């Protein structure tokens, strides 16, 4: 899938320098950044969305006693 990304000139310069200095392509480094950063972005943005739904009462939450009972754990082991 082809995607276009607009970068600030300073960032593009840094990316160009890295690619030239290592013999890799800019596309290679952009793929690496996305693959390694996507999970973090998901945690931040999807987590914030869940937190907002909890705040609004739209997302179910579970108390410790419920979780312990549902999993059949011994509370003394906690």
Steps between C-alpha positions, in 0.01 A plus 500: 500500500648830398467787745618857482647665808584869530794567727640817645819596312720436804360149543539425131862618516570268791333211321696571182824515696427170675412329173808630321734420788378141531420412140138425586196663348281758669210258449688238703535734797140621474382136508717433806364807677142403427545135596670588827288803585155377406453295816589798716260724306225241538563485875483878534208583273285188543565507875386862514183407314424220748572732794253752359233230459561393862469861612170530315370173644497334157764237580458226760763479771575214738596510865785293639260272690312426175817418309635279777171310522461466121854362467461269799799651677568481872487856640765400756749452215467861388 
